[in-house]
Amino acid sequence: MSTPPEPGSSPGGPVLEPARVLRRRRSDNLAALMREPRRDSSVFESVPVPRPIFGSEAETQELPPVPSELRPLPTTTGPFGPGLRRAAIVVGVSAAALVGFACALLLPGKGEASTAQPVSTPTPVASATVSATADPDGAGTLREGDSGSEVKELEQRLLLIPNVYENGSTSGQYDATLTAAVARFQVWYGIRGDENGVYGDDTRKDLESRTTLDNGQ
């Protein structure tokens, strides 16, 4: 068992030096800095205070208090916040703009309709009279009840067509026998442009193309 070394004797090993030395902080310099410097009358001089400028705080009068009945009432937002109110205003303005645009589109159409109604096209009286008096089968149309040289020519041409107007009369009277002969000719030769038994333009052209009279017609 080892015995402790005697006091005053150095140990046998190497001497250890302290790695950090703690020293007591001197507070004299900090106290000197914090101490208020003394004012030397020889360094500072007295300066007169300038007079207050017109309208400065010294000449401003205090206004009387506002009566309670004239004070503005505090505004209350209510259950809806400012954001919802702003959104409602925007929606209302947009709806009004859409309604105005729709009305602007509809109004020109109504104006055109109202202006177009009084316009009326004039009816040609002369043409209506001519069309009413004109024969639908042509200007030289012959039918039952007519008479004259044109009827006699028709009878002569029908006599030249076999089995159409055999032993027919050439008296110049458009009677029922002549009407039946004309209708028979139209059916046999497929003439569709004229009325049945009426000697119109289509029947005349076809009959004249098939027959020739003694006078060369």
Disulfide bonds with the S-S distance in Angstrom:
none
